[in-house]
Amino acid sequence: MIRNSRRSSFSGPFAAVLLLLATLPGSAADTDLLPALRRGVAERTAESDSIPPDRRAALEKISGWIRQRMDAGKPAALMFICTHNSRRSQLAQVWAQTAATYFGLKGVTTYSGGVEVTACNPRTVAALVRAGFAVTNTAPQSQNPVYHVEYSATAPAVELFSKTYSAPTNPQSDFAAIMTCDHADQDCPRVKGCAMRAPLHYEDPKVADGSPIESETYDLRSRQIAREMFFVMQQVRSPRERTRIGAAGAESNGKTE
């Protein structure tokens, strides 16, 4: 098992907002986020304003579907789909589950799948480790290893390995199909069993494989996906809680001027 640890401190208005978040139900204080992840999560949750309007609209479609499910007392299963289930869909599965747990969204479970089976790319795993996740390879001799990715001392680990979206370990009906690459989106005009489909394409970090900017490219894609998954899950929170967070930030800004 590999663990990274980073420490930081925040001050001013941003610190006040983080403090309020920590006191709300379902915050990181309740879910016991791994220490190595905390700074990165704080940074990603503070970056929502940098999400372009067109992507924000796509993300709000996903958050709206989750909210409808929760309001109806139903679980919300999210399946992230790309061609090989080796990079983008795996990153999205991990970050979305981390964000859902961070915000206390019980009943939200994430999955991933592909059009064909390959393996979870080692570069994807390395990016998760650099982000602060604790990763264990439970089948190192396999051509398609199974990785356990821990983000919390209390929540179950996310299990990563390459599989088709229709694999038995994935939900077969009543799930949201989130298409993380344009190729899979075009090749799968119909995802059997899905209750909602949303295109959310990401540029493949594979373009940098073997280059001097390989790690940087994977980290940038990981951070983008994390930023957007935390935005999705934060939008699912009740309007009252989001109003409280905004009011705390406004009050803090007033005190510092």
C-alpha positions in Angstrom: 0.0 0.0 0.0 1.3 3.4 -0.9 0.4 6.5 1.0 1.3 10.2 0.4 0.8 12.9 3.0 0.7 16.7 2.6 -0.1 19.4 5.1 -1.2 23.0 4.6 -3.0 25.8 6.4 -5.5 28.3 5.0 -6.5 31.7 6.3 -9.0 34.4 5.6 -12.4 34.0 3.8 -11.5 30.6 2.3 -10.7 29.2 5.7 -14.0 30.4 7.1 -15.9 28.6 4.3 -13.9 25.4 4.9 -14.6 25.6 8.6 -18.3 25.9 7.9 -18.1 22.9 5.5 -16.5 20.9 8.2 -19.4 21.5 10.6 -22.1 20.5 8.1 -23.5 17.0 8.0 -21.6 14.9 5.5 -18.4 17.0 5.4 -14.9 15.6 5.4 -14.9 15.8 9.2 -17.6 13.1 9.2 -16.1 10.9 6.5 -12.6 10.9 7.8 -10.9 11.7 4.5 -7.3 10.5 4.3 -5.0 13.3 5.4 -3.1 13.1 2.1 -6.2 14.0 0.1 -7.4 17.0 2.2 -5.5 19.8 0.7 -6.3 18.7 -2.9 -10.0 18.3 -2.1 -10.0 21.8 -0.5 -8.4 23.2 -3.6 -10.8 21.5 -6.0 -13.9 22.5 -4.2 -12.7 26.1 -4.4 -12.3 26.0 -8.2 -15.9 25.7 -9.3 -15.9 29.2 -10.8 -13.3 28.0 -13.3 -15.6 25.4 -14.9 -16.8 26.7 -18.3 -20.5 27.4 -18.7 -21.1 24.6 -21.2 -19.5 22.0 -19.0 -21.3 23.4 -16.0 -24.6 22.8 -17.8 -23.6 19.1 -18.4 -22.6 18.7 -14.8 -25.8 20.2 -13.5 -27.8 17.7 -15.6 -26.0 14.9 -13.7 -26.5 16.6 -10.3 -30.2 17.1 -11.1 -30.7 13.5 -11.8 -29.0 12.5 -8.6 -31.2 15.0 -6.7 -34.3 13.5 -8.2 -33.3 10.0 -7.2 -32.5 11.1 -3.6 -35.8 13.1 -3.3 -37.6 9.9 -4.4 -35.8 7.8 -1.9 -34.0 5.8 -4.6 -30.3 5.0 -4.9 -28.3 6.8 -7.6 -25.9 4.6 -9.5 -23.4 6.5 -11.8 -21.5 4.5 -14.4 -18.6 6.3 -16.2 -18.0 4.8 -19.6 -15.0 5.2 -22.0 -13.6 2.9 -24.7 -11.1 0.8 -22.7 -12.0 1.6 -19.1 -8.4 2.3 -18.3 -8.0 6.1 -17.7 -10.7 8.7 -17.7 -13.6 6.5 -16.6 -11.5 5.0 -13.8 -10.5 8.5 -12.5 -14.1 9.7 -12.7 -15.3 6.7 -10.7 -12.9 7.3 -7.9 -13.3 11.0 -7.7 -17.1 10.9 -7.9 -17.3 8.3 -5.1 -14.9 10.4 -3.0 -17.0 13.5 -3.6 -20.3 11.8 -2.8 -19.0 10.4 0.4 -17.4 13.8 1.3 -20.7 15.5 1.0 -22.6 12.8 2.8 -24.7 11.7 -0.1 -25.8 8.2 1.0 -27.1 6.0 -1.8 -24.7 7.4 -4.5 -22.5 4.6 -5.8 -20.1 4.9 -8.7 -19.0 2.4 -11.3 -17.0 2.4 -14.6 -16.9 0.3 -17.7 -15.7 0.3 -21.3 -16.6 -0.9 -24.7 -13.8 -3.5 -24.4 -11.6 -4.9 -21.7 -8.0 -3.9 -21.3 -6.5 -3.0 -17.9 -6.5 0.0 -15.6 -3.5 1.8 -16.8 -0.5 2.1 -14.4 -0.3 5.8 -15.2 -3.9 6.2 -13.9 -2.9 4.5 -10.7 0.2 6.6 -10.3 -1.9 9.8 -10.7 -4.3 8.6 -8.0 -1.3 8.0 -5.7 0.1 11.4 -6.3 -3.3 12.9 -5.5 -3.2 11.3 -2.1 -5.1 8.0 -2.5 -3.8 4.8 -0.9 -3.7 2.1 -3.6 -3.2 -1.6 -3.2 -2.7 -4.0 -6.2 -4.5 -7.2 -5.1 -3.6 -9.1 -8.3 -0.2 -7.9 -9.4 0.4 -11.0 -11.6 -2.7 -10.5 -13.6 -2.9 -8.8 -17.0 -5.9 -7.0 -15.6 -5.0 -6.2 -12.0 -7.6 -5.3 -9.4 -6.7 -2.2 -7.4 -8.3 -1.2 -4.1 -8.3 2.6 -3.8 -8.8 4.0 -0.3 -9.9 7.6 0.3 -11.3 7.3 3.8 -10.5 5.4 6.9 -14.2 4.5 7.3 -15.7 4.2 3.8 -15.2 1.1 1.6 -12.3 1.2 -0.9 -13.2 1.7 -4.6 -12.3 -1.3 -6.7 -10.7 -0.6 -10.0 -10.1 -3.0 -12.9 -11.0 -2.9 -16.6 -14.4 -4.3 -17.5 -17.2 -3.7 -20.1 -20.0 -1.5 -19.0 -22.4 -4.5 -19.1 -20.1 -6.7 -16.8 -22.0 -8.4 -14.0 -20.2 -6.3 -11.4 -21.9 -3.2 -12.9 -25.6 -2.2 -12.5 -27.7 -3.6 -15.3 -30.6 -1.2 -15.1 -31.7 2.2 -13.6 -28.3 3.9 -13.7 -26.9 7.1 -15.2 -24.5 6.4 -18.1 -21.9 9.2 -18.2 -19.9 9.0 -21.4 -16.4 10.3 -20.6 -14.9 10.0 -24.1 -16.4 10.9 -27.5 -15.3 7.6 -29.1 -17.4 5.5 -26.6 -20.2 8.0 -26.9 -20.3 7.5 -30.7 -19.8 3.7 -30.6 -22.6 3.3 -28.0 -25.7 5.1 -29.3 -27.7 3.1 -26.8 -26.5 2.0 -23.4 -28.9 -0.8 -22.4 -30.5 -0.3 -19.0 -29.5 3.3 -18.4 -32.1 5.7 -16.9 -30.2 8.8 -18.0 -27.4 9.4 -20.3 -25.0 12.4 -20.2 -22.0 13.2 -22.4 -19.1 14.4 -20.4 -16.0 14.1 -22.6 -12.5 14.5 -21.3 -9.3 14.7 -23.4 -7.4 11.4 -23.1 -4.2 11.8 -21.1 -2.8 9.0 -23.2 -1.6 11.6 -25.7 1.3 12.3 -23.3 2.3 8.7 -22.7 6.1 8.3 -22.8 6.7 12.0 -23.0 8.4 14.4 -20.5 5.0 15.8 -19.6 3.3 12.4 -19.0 2.8 12.8 -15.2 1.8 16.5 -15.5 -0.8 15.6 -18.1 -2.3 12.8 -16.0 -2.4 15.1 -13.0 -4.1 17.9 -14.9 -6.8 15.5 -16.1 -7.2 14.0 -12.7 -7.6 17.5 -11.2 -10.1 18.5 -13.8 -12.2 15.4 -13.2 -12.0 15.9 -9.4 -13.0 19.6 -9.7 -16.1 18.6 -11.8 -17.1 15.6 -9.6 -17.0 17.8 -6.5 -19.1 20.4 -8.3 -21.7 17.8 -9.2 -22.0 16.5 -5.6 -22.0 19.9 -4.0 -24.9 20.9 -6.3 -26.9 17.9 -4.9 -26.7 19.3 -1.4 -29.8 21.0 -0.2 -30.3 24.7 -1.3 -30.3 25.7 2.4 -26.8 24.3 3.0 -25.5 25.9 -0.2 -27.0 29.2 1.0 -25.3 28.9 4.3 -22.0 28.3 2.7 -22.4 31.3 0.4 -23.5 33.5 3.3 -20.4 32.5 5.3 -18.1 33.4 2.5 -19.9 36.7 2.0 -19.7 37.5 5.7 -16.0 36.6 5.8 -15.3 38.8 2.7 -17.0 41.7 4.4 -14.9 41.3 7.5 -11.6 41.4 5.6 -12.3 44.5 3.5 
